[in-house]
Amino acid sequence: MRTQALGKSTLVSSRLAYGCMRINAGQERHRLTPGQEAAARGAILAAWEAGYTHFDHADIYGNGVCEEIFGRVLREVAGMRDRVLVASKCGIRWRGEPDDSAPHRWDFSREHILRSCGDSLERLGTDHIDLYMLHRPDYLADPAEIAAAFSALQQQGKVLHFGVSNFRPSQLAMVQRACPMPLIVHQVEIHLGRLDCFEDGTLDQCLQDGITPASWSPLAGGLFGDAGSVDPGHPHAAGLRALLGVLDGKARQFGVSRTVVSLAWLLRHPSHIIPIVGSANPDRIRDAARADTLELSREDWYSILAAARMRPLP
């Protein structure tokens, strides 16, 4: 798989990333069977062998189990740590943590950022995280406090580079003004069923400031993948079926899967969007990597966009 730089940094990423959220099969640590862990390892290794070098995590994925499994694979595969980019996120706190009275919330306090990073490093079994991101905007966030936490982690060698996830352009700009280091990645939901980033300034900001956008759920939870189907009760069912028809037509034209066409559509954007593939199925992980080889023309891209908009361009 081809590679690209991440933002204004020396980090190099595969054009598609592998997202590790689902590798724990939805189980907590004490419920994960040997078979489920073997399947998780199989998914990670399938991605590694298919050329994915960017592995995306968060402290909340499986309540830490996903990082633990990945950490074990990192230790066991010779040379893997030196050849992959490890990304993780912090900031979401579950209800009941640290005590029963605590609500579900977001937390960008210096104390929480530092503690969460240390916990992730321990679970991953590595001395540094290549890319560390704030997961969802904290309404009580103090940009100066974030900057202090980031600076401490960078000075201690625990994190090389930083980014954000699910921010508005104004929120990203606010945090960037406070931080002495560049924010190099903005992870957001971008797919054919969610076109907001093309119109709300998110991708414009990425292009202007040299920030790499990463797309979580690039297939809308599988809807735009090969096995995707439209719920008859969906308010836009007819339009979505028409869109899938367009994608299937392009797939037949190019001799690839619907998944590949949907991901290649994202890759075509000049901001160099990195789709985060989240399937735990090795065959689907390998197939998704083929999107790197499909170059859509401007005409192909706009024909898909027109179907996704479900209304003519102005």
Contacts in CASP RR format, 6 or more apart in sequence:
PFRMAT RR
TARGET T0000
AUTHOR 0000-0000-0000
METHOD contacts of the structure
MODEL  1
MRTQALGKSTLVSSRLAYGCMRINAGQERHRLTPGQEAAARGAILAAWEA
GYTHFDHADIYGNGVCEEIFGRVLREVAGMRDRVLVASKCGIRWRGEPDD
SAPHRWDFSREHILRSCGDSLERLGTDHIDLYMLHRPDYLADPAEIAAAF
SALQQQGKVLHFGVSNFRPSQLAMVQRACPMPLIVHQVEIHLGRLDCFED
GTLDQCLQDGITPASWSPLAGGLFGDAGSVDPGHPHAAGLRALLGVLDGK
ARQFGVSRTVVSLAWLLRHPSHIIPIVGSANPDRIRDAARADTLELSRED
WYSILAAARMRPLP
1 14 0 8 1.000
1 15 0 8 1.000
1 16 0 8 1.000
1 50 0 8 1.000
1 51 0 8 1.000
1 52 0 8 1.000
1 53 0 8 1.000
1 289 0 8 1.000
1 292 0 8 1.000
2 14 0 8 1.000
2 15 0 8 1.000
2 292 0 8 1.000
3 12 0 8 1.000
3 13 0 8 1.000
3 14 0 8 1.000
3 15 0 8 1.000
3 53 0 8 1.000
4 12 0 8 1.000
4 13 0 8 1.000
4 15 0 8 1.000
4 212 0 8 1.000
4 272 0 8 1.000
4 274 0 8 1.000
5 11 0 8 1.000
5 12 0 8 1.000
5 13 0 8 1.000
5 212 0 8 1.000
6 12 0 8 1.000
6 13 0 8 1.000
6 85 0 8 1.000
6 131 0 8 1.000
6 161 0 8 1.000
6 184 0 8 1.000
6 185 0 8 1.000
6 212 0 8 1.000
7 182 0 8 1.000
7 184 0 8 1.000
7 185 0 8 1.000
7 210 0 8 1.000
7 211 0 8 1.000
7 212 0 8 1.000
8 182 0 8 1.000
8 184 0 8 1.000
8 210 0 8 1.000
9 160 0 8 1.000
9 161 0 8 1.000
9 182 0 8 1.000
9 184 0 8 1.000
11 85 0 8 1.000
11 130 0 8 1.000
11 131 0 8 1.000
11 160 0 8 1.000
11 161 0 8 1.000
11 184 0 8 1.000
12 53 0 8 1.000
12 85 0 8 1.000
13 53 0 8 1.000
13 54 0 8 1.000
13 85 0 8 1.000
13 212 0 8 1.000
13 274 0 8 1.000
14 51 0 8 1.000
14 52 0 8 1.000
14 53 0 8 1.000
14 54 0 8 1.000
14 292 0 8 1.000
15 267 0 8 1.000
15 272 0 8 1.000
15 274 0 8 1.000
15 291 0 8 1.000
15 292 0 8 1.000
16 52 0 8 1.000
16 54 0 8 1.000
16 263 0 8 1.000
16 267 0 8 1.000
16 274 0 8 1.000
16 275 0 8 1.000
16 276 0 8 1.000
16 277 0 8 1.000
16 288 0 8 1.000
16 289 0 8 1.000
16 291 0 8 1.000
16 292 0 8 1.000
17 52 0 8 1.000
17 54 0 8 1.000
17 55 0 8 1.000
17 56 0 8 1.000
17 87 0 8 1.000
17 214 0 8 1.000
17 274 0 8 1.000
17 275 0 8 1.000
17 276 0 8 1.000
17 277 0 8 1.000
18 44 0 8 1.000
18 47 0 8 1.000
18 52 0 8 1.000
18 54 0 8 1.000
18 55 0 8 1.000
18 56 0 8 1.000
18 276 0 8 1.000
18 277 0 8 1.000
18 278 0 8 1.000
18 285 0 8 1.000
19 55 0 8 1.000
19 56 0 8 1.000
19 57 0 8 1.000
19 276 0 8 1.000
19 277 0 8 1.000
19 278 0 8 1.000
20 44 0 8 1.000
20 55 0 8 1.000
20 56 0 8 1.000
20 57 0 8 1.000
20 61 0 8 1.000
20 66 0 8 1.000
20 67 0 8 1.000
20 69 0 8 1.000
20 70 0 8 1.000
20 278 0 8 1.000
21 56 0 8 1.000
21 57 0 8 1.000
21 58 0 8 1.000
21 61 0 8 1.000
21 62 0 8 1.000
21 66 0 8 1.000
21 278 0 8 1.000
22 278 0 8 1.000
22 279 0 8 1.000
22 280 0 8 1.000
23 39 0 8 1.000
23 40 0 8 1.000
23 43 0 8 1.000
23 44 0 8 1.000
23 66 0 8 1.000
23 69 0 8 1.000
23 70 0 8 1.000
23 280 0 8 1.000
24 32 0 8 1.000
24 36 0 8 1.000
24 40 0 8 1.000
24 61 0 8 1.000
24 62 0 8 1.000
24 65 0 8 1.000
24 66 0 8 1.000
24 69 0 8 1.000
25 32 0 8 1.000
25 36 0 8 1.000
25 39 0 8 1.000
25 40 0 8 1.000
25 280 0 8 1.000
26 62 0 8 1.000
27 33 0 8 1.000
27 36 0 8 1.000
27 62 0 8 1.000
27 65 0 8 1.000
28 62 0 8 1.000
28 63 0 8 1.000
28 65 0 8 1.000
29 63 0 8 1.000
29 64 0 8 1.000
29 65 0 8 1.000
29 68 0 8 1.000
32 65 0 8 1.000
37 69 0 8 1.000
39 280 0 8 1.000
40 66 0 8 1.000
40 69 0 8 1.000
40 280 0 8 1.000
41 69 0 8 1.000
41 72 0 8 1.000
41 73 0 8 1.000
42 282 0 8 1.000
43 279 0 8 1.000
43 280 0 8 1.000
43 281 0 8 1.000
43 282 0 8 1.000
43 285 0 8 1.000
44 55 0 8 1.000
44 69 0 8 1.000
44 70 0 8 1.000
44 73 0 8 1.000
45 73 0 8 1.000
45 77 0 8 1.000
46 282 0 8 1.000
46 285 0 8 1.000
46 286 0 8 1.000
47 55 0 8 1.000
47 277 0 8 1.000
47 285 0 8 1.000
48 77 0 8 1.000
48 80 0 8 1.000
48 84 0 8 1.000
50 285 0 8 1.000
50 286 0 8 1.000
50 289 0 8 1.000
51 289 0 8 1.000
52 277 0 8 1.000
52 285 0 8 1.000
52 289 0 8 1.000
53 83 0 8 1.000
53 84 0 8 1.000
53 85 0 8 1.000
54 84 0 8 1.000
54 85 0 8 1.000
54 87 0 8 1.000
54 274 0 8 1.000
55 70 0 8 1.000
55 84 0 8 1.000
55 85 0 8 1.000
55 86 0 8 1.000
55 87 0 8 1.000
56 87 0 8 1.000
56 88 0 8 1.000
56 187 0 8 1.000
56 214 0 8 1.000
56 216 0 8 1.000
56 276 0 8 1.000
57 66 0 8 1.000
57 67 0 8 1.000
57 70 0 8 1.000
57 86 0 8 1.000
57 87 0 8 1.000
57 88 0 8 1.000
57 89 0 8 1.000
57 120 0 8 1.000
57 124 0 8 1.000
58 88 0 8 1.000
58 89 0 8 1.000
58 90 0 8 1.000
58 92 0 8 1.000
58 135 0 8 1.000
59 67 0 8 1.000
59 88 0 8 1.000
59 89 0 8 1.000
59 90 0 8 1.000
59 91 0 8 1.000
59 92 0 8 1.000
59 116 0 8 1.000
59 119 0 8 1.000
59 120 0 8 1.000
60 92 0 8 1.000
60 94 0 8 1.000
60 135 0 8 1.000
61 67 0 8 1.000
63 94 0 8 1.000
64 120 0 8 1.000
64 123 0 8 1.000
67 88 0 8 1.000
67 120 0 8 1.000
67 123 0 8 1.000
67 124 0 8 1.000
68 123 0 8 1.000
68 124 0 8 1.000
70 86 0 8 1.000
70 124 0 8 1.000
71 123 0 8 1.000
71 124 0 8 1.000
71 125 0 8 1.000
71 126 0 8 1.000
73 80 0 8 1.000
74 80 0 8 1.000
74 81 0 8 1.000
74 84 0 8 1.000
74 86 0 8 1.000
74 124 0 8 1.000
74 125 0 8 1.000
74 126 0 8 1.000
75 125 0 8 1.000
81 126 0 8 1.000
85 130 0 8 1.000
85 131 0 8 1.000
86 124 0 8 1.000
86 126 0 8 1.000
86 129 0 8 1.000
86 130 0 8 1.000
86 131 0 8 1.000
87 129 0 8 1.000
87 130 0 8 1.000
87 131 0 8 1.000
87 132 0 8 1.000
87 133 0 8 1.000
87 185 0 8 1.000
88 117 0 8 1.000
88 120 0 8 1.000
88 124 0 8 1.000
88 129 0 8 1.000
88 131 0 8 1.000
88 132 0 8 1.000
88 133 0 8 1.000
89 132 0 8 1.000
89 133 0 8 1.000
89 134 0 8 1.000
89 135 0 8 1.000
89 165 0 8 1.000
89 187 0 8 1.000
90 112 0 8 1.000
90 113 0 8 1.000
90 116 0 8 1.000
90 117 0 8 1.000
90 120 0 8 1.000
90 132 0 8 1.000
90 133 0 8 1.000
90 134 0 8 1.000
90 135 0 8 1.000
91 106 0 8 1.000
91 107 0 8 1.000
91 108 0 8 1.000
91 112 0 8 1.000
91 113 0 8 1.000
91 116 0 8 1.000
91 134 0 8 1.000
91 135 0 8 1.000
91 136 0 8 1.000
91 138 0 8 1.000
92 106 0 8 1.000
92 107 0 8 1.000
92 135 0 8 1.000
92 136 0 8 1.000
93 102 0 8 1.000
93 104 0 8 1.000
93 105 0 8 1.000
93 106 0 8 1.000
93 107 0 8 1.000
93 112 0 8 1.000
94 104 0 8 1.000
95 102 0 8 1.000
95 103 0 8 1.000
95 104 0 8 1.000
96 102 0 8 1.000
96 103 0 8 1.000
106 135 0 8 1.000
106 136 0 8 1.000
106 137 0 8 1.000
106 138 0 8 1.000
106 139 0 8 1.000
107 138 0 8 1.000
108 134 0 8 1.000
108 138 0 8 1.000
108 140 0 8 1.000
108 141 0 8 1.000
108 142 0 8 1.000
108 145 0 8 1.000
108 146 0 8 1.000
109 145 0 8 1.000
110 145 0 8 1.000
110 146 0 8 1.000
110 148 0 8 1.000
110 149 0 8 1.000
110 152 0 8 1.000
113 134 0 8 1.000
113 146 0 8 1.000
113 149 0 8 1.000
113 150 0 8 1.000
113 153 0 8 1.000
114 149 0 8 1.000
114 152 0 8 1.000
114 153 0 8 1.000
117 129 0 8 1.000
117 132 0 8 1.000
117 153 0 8 1.000
117 158 0 8 1.000
117 159 0 8 1.000
118 158 0 8 1.000
120 129 0 8 1.000
121 127 0 8 1.000
121 128 0 8 1.000
121 129 0 8 1.000
121 158 0 8 1.000
127 157 0 8 1.000
127 158 0 8 1.000
128 157 0 8 1.000
128 158 0 8 1.000
128 159 0 8 1.000
128 160 0 8 1.000
129 158 0 8 1.000
129 159 0 8 1.000
129 160 0 8 1.000
130 159 0 8 1.000
130 160 0 8 1.000
130 161 0 8 1.000
131 159 0 8 1.000
131 160 0 8 1.000
131 161 0 8 1.000
131 162 0 8 1.000
131 163 0 8 1.000
131 184 0 8 1.000
131 185 0 8 1.000
132 150 0 8 1.000
132 153 0 8 1.000
132 159 0 8 1.000
132 161 0 8 1.000
132 162 0 8 1.000
132 163 0 8 1.000
133 162 0 8 1.000
133 163 0 8 1.000
133 164 0 8 1.000
133 165 0 8 1.000
133 185 0 8 1.000
133 187 0 8 1.000
134 146 0 8 1.000
134 163 0 8 1.000
134 164 0 8 1.000
134 165 0 8 1.000
134 167 0 8 1.000
134 175 0 8 1.000
135 165 0 8 1.000
135 166 0 8 1.000
136 165 0 8 1.000
136 166 0 8 1.000
137 166 0 8 1.000
137 167 0 8 1.000
137 168 0 8 1.000
137 171 0 8 1.000
141 175 0 8 1.000
143 174 0 8 1.000
143 175 0 8 1.000
143 177 0 8 1.000
143 178 0 8 1.000
143 179 0 8 1.000
144 178 0 8 1.000
146 175 0 8 1.000
146 178 0 8 1.000
146 179 0 8 1.000
147 175 0 8 1.000
147 178 0 8 1.000
147 179 0 8 1.000
147 180 0 8 1.000
150 159 0 8 1.000
150 162 0 8 1.000
150 179 0 8 1.000
150 181 0 8 1.000
151 179 0 8 1.000
151 180 0 8 1.000
151 181 0 8 1.000
153 159 0 8 1.000
154 160 0 8 1.000
154 162 0 8 1.000
154 181 0 8 1.000
161 181 0 8 1.000
161 182 0 8 1.000
161 184 0 8 1.000
161 185 0 8 1.000
162 179 0 8 1.000
162 181 0 8 1.000
162 183 0 8 1.000
162 184 0 8 1.000
163 183 0 8 1.000
163 184 0 8 1.000
163 185 0 8 1.000
163 186 0 8 1.000
163 187 0 8 1.000
164 171 0 8 1.000
164 172 0 8 1.000
164 175 0 8 1.000
164 183 0 8 1.000
164 185 0 8 1.000
164 186 0 8 1.000
164 187 0 8 1.000
165 186 0 8 1.000
165 187 0 8 1.000
165 188 0 8 1.000
165 216 0 8 1.000
166 187 0 8 1.000
166 188 0 8 1.000
166 189 0 8 1.000
167 175 0 8 1.000
167 186 0 8 1.000
167 188 0 8 1.000
168 200 0 8 1.000
168 202 0 8 1.000
169 200 0 8 1.000
169 201 0 8 1.000
169 202 0 8 1.000
169 204 0 8 1.000
169 205 0 8 1.000
172 183 0 8 1.000
172 186 0 8 1.000
172 205 0 8 1.000
172 211 0 8 1.000
173 205 0 8 1.000
175 183 0 8 1.000
176 182 0 8 1.000
176 183 0 8 1.000
176 209 0 8 1.000
182 211 0 8 1.000
183 211 0 8 1.000
184 211 0 8 1.000
184 212 0 8 1.000
185 211 0 8 1.000
185 212 0 8 1.000
185 213 0 8 1.000
185 214 0 8 1.000
186 202 0 8 1.000
186 205 0 8 1.000
186 206 0 8 1.000
186 211 0 8 1.000
186 212 0 8 1.000
186 213 0 8 1.000
186 214 0 8 1.000
187 213 0 8 1.000
187 214 0 8 1.000
187 215 0 8 1.000
187 216 0 8 1.000
187 276 0 8 1.000
188 197 0 8 1.000
188 202 0 8 1.000
188 213 0 8 1.000
188 214 0 8 1.000
188 215 0 8 1.000
188 216 0 8 1.000
189 197 0 8 1.000
189 215 0 8 1.000
189 216 0 8 1.000
189 217 0 8 1.000
190 197 0 8 1.000
190 213 0 8 1.000
190 215 0 8 1.000
190 218 0 8 1.000
190 266 0 8 1.000
190 273 0 8 1.000
191 215 0 8 1.000
191 217 0 8 1.000
191 218 0 8 1.000
191 219 0 8 1.000
191 220 0 8 1.000
191 224 0 8 1.000
191 262 0 8 1.000
191 266 0 8 1.000
192 220 0 8 1.000
192 224 0 8 1.000
192 243 0 8 1.000
192 247 0 8 1.000
192 262 0 8 1.000
192 265 0 8 1.000
192 304 0 8 1.000
192 308 0 8 1.000
193 220 0 8 1.000
193 223 0 8 1.000
193 224 0 8 1.000
193 308 0 8 1.000
194 220 0 8 1.000
195 305 0 8 1.000
195 308 0 8 1.000
195 309 0 8 1.000
196 202 0 8 1.000
197 203 0 8 1.000
197 213 0 8 1.000
202 213 0 8 1.000
203 213 0 8 1.000
203 269 0 8 1.000
203 271 0 8 1.000
203 273 0 8 1.000
205 211 0 8 1.000
206 212 0 8 1.000
206 213 0 8 1.000
206 271 0 8 1.000
207 270 0 8 1.000
207 271 0 8 1.000
212 271 0 8 1.000
212 272 0 8 1.000
212 273 0 8 1.000
212 274 0 8 1.000
213 271 0 8 1.000
213 272 0 8 1.000
213 273 0 8 1.000
213 274 0 8 1.000
214 273 0 8 1.000
214 274 0 8 1.000
214 275 0 8 1.000
214 276 0 8 1.000
215 266 0 8 1.000
215 273 0 8 1.000
215 274 0 8 1.000
215 275 0 8 1.000
215 276 0 8 1.000
216 276 0 8 1.000
217 276 0 8 1.000
218 224 0 8 1.000
218 262 0 8 1.000
218 263 0 8 1.000
218 266 0 8 1.000
218 275 0 8 1.000
218 276 0 8 1.000
218 277 0 8 1.000
219 225 0 8 1.000
219 259 0 8 1.000
219 262 0 8 1.000
219 263 0 8 1.000
222 228 0 8 1.000
223 229 0 8 1.000
223 230 0 8 1.000
223 240 0 8 1.000
224 243 0 8 1.000
224 244 0 8 1.000
224 247 0 8 1.000
224 258 0 8 1.000
224 259 0 8 1.000
224 262 0 8 1.000
225 257 0 8 1.000
225 258 0 8 1.000
225 259 0 8 1.000
225 262 0 8 1.000
226 257 0 8 1.000
226 258 0 8 1.000
226 259 0 8 1.000
226 284 0 8 1.000
226 287 0 8 1.000
228 244 0 8 1.000
228 258 0 8 1.000
230 237 0 8 1.000
230 240 0 8 1.000
230 241 0 8 1.000
230 244 0 8 1.000
231 237 0 8 1.000
234 240 0 8 1.000
236 310 0 8 1.000
239 307 0 8 1.000
239 310 0 8 1.000
242 307 0 8 1.000
242 310 0 8 1.000
243 304 0 8 1.000
243 307 0 8 1.000
243 308 0 8 1.000
243 310 0 8 1.000
244 258 0 8 1.000
245 307 0 8 1.000
246 303 0 8 1.000
246 304 0 8 1.000
246 307 0 8 1.000
247 258 0 8 1.000
247 261 0 8 1.000
247 262 0 8 1.000
247 304 0 8 1.000
247 307 0 8 1.000
248 258 0 8 1.000
250 261 0 8 1.000
250 296 0 8 1.000
250 300 0 8 1.000
250 303 0 8 1.000
250 304 0 8 1.000
251 257 0 8 1.000
251 258 0 8 1.000
251 260 0 8 1.000
251 261 0 8 1.000
254 260 0 8 1.000
254 261 0 8 1.000
254 294 0 8 1.000
256 290 0 8 1.000
256 294 0 8 1.000
257 287 0 8 1.000
257 290 0 8 1.000
259 284 0 8 1.000
259 287 0 8 1.000
259 288 0 8 1.000
259 291 0 8 1.000
260 287 0 8 1.000
260 288 0 8 1.000
260 290 0 8 1.000
260 291 0 8 1.000
260 294 0 8 1.000
261 291 0 8 1.000
261 294 0 8 1.000
261 296 0 8 1.000
261 304 0 8 1.000
263 275 0 8 1.000
263 277 0 8 1.000
263 288 0 8 1.000
263 291 0 8 1.000
264 291 0 8 1.000
264 294 0 8 1.000
264 295 0 8 1.000
264 296 0 8 1.000
265 296 0 8 1.000
265 301 0 8 1.000
265 304 0 8 1.000
266 273 0 8 1.000
266 275 0 8 1.000
267 273 0 8 1.000
267 275 0 8 1.000
267 291 0 8 1.000
267 292 0 8 1.000
268 295 0 8 1.000
268 296 0 8 1.000
268 301 0 8 1.000
275 288 0 8 1.000
275 291 0 8 1.000
277 284 0 8 1.000
277 285 0 8 1.000
277 288 0 8 1.000
277 289 0 8 1.000
278 285 0 8 1.000
279 285 0 8 1.000
279 288 0 8 1.000
296 304 0 8 1.000
302 313 0 8 1.000
305 313 0 8 1.000
306 312 0 8 1.000
306 313 0 8 1.000
END
